[in-house]
Amino acid sequence: MRMYWCKKLIEWTAHPKEAFDTACYLNNKYALDGRDPNGYVGISWCFGALDRPFPVKSIYCKVRKMSHLSLISKPNISKYVARWKVQISI
């Protein structure tokens, strides 16, 4: 789920730095690995660190995009949604 909401932050904010700072804040406050190096690497990966460049797209530039369809194709997402009662909409 972290990858999905990090990708959405890129869409919702005016600048990637603002999205990264918000992602760090939310991760530190709500995630089990908050303030842990693994958490920061996970966030950085969502913003393109340790990943190959992808074809340039609006908003994302060369960062890998994640859509709602790619989220629901994850094998355990239905269990996560059922457990936490998360509503995932298009």
N, C-alpha and C positions, 0 to 999 in steps of 0.2 A: 504494500500500500504506500510505503514511503516514496517509491519511484513515481507512482501516479500523482500524489499530491504535490511532489516537487515539480513535476512537469506542468501541473496546473498553475502553480505559483509563477512559473515562467510566463504563462499566458496572461495571468491576472495583474502582474506588476509592470511598472513603466520601464524598469531597468533590471537586468539579470543580477546585479549586486544586491538590489533590494529584495529580489526573490531568494537569493542565497541567504541573506541575513534573516529573513523571515523563516526560511526552512530550518536554519540552525536554532532559532528561538523555539519554534514549535517542537523540533526534535528534542531539544534539551528539556523542555517542559513536559512532554507527553510520552516520549519513547522510552523503552526499557534501556536502550543503549545511549541515552542522552548524556552528553559531556564525556563520551567515550570515543577514543580514536576511530573505532569501527563505525560509529554513527556519522562522524564527519566524513569518512571515506565514502560511506553510502550516499550521503548528500552530494558530495563532490562528483561521484560517478553520475548522478542524475543530471549534473550540469556539464558533463562531457569529459571529466577527468578519467583517465585510464580506459578510454573508449576511442574507437577509431572515428574519424570524421565522416559524417553522412552528407548526402547531397543538400545543398543550401535550400532552406525553406523559410517562408516568412515566420516571424516570431522566434523560431527555434534556431535559425541559422544553420550551423553544422552539428547541432546536438541531436541525438536520437529522440524521435518523437514517441510518445506513448498515448494511444487513444483509448477510449472506453472499450472498444472491441478487443484490443490487446489485453486489457485488464480482465475482462470476463473470460478470456481464453486461458487464464492461469488455472492450473489444476485444482488448487485448494481454495479458490476465492469464494465459492458457494458456501463452504464450511465457515469461512471468516465472516461472511455477511450474515449467515444464520446465527452465529455465536454472538456477534456484537450488534446485530440488528442495524447494520449500516445500509443506508439507501444509496444505491448507485444508479444515477440517471444519465441519460444520453445528453 
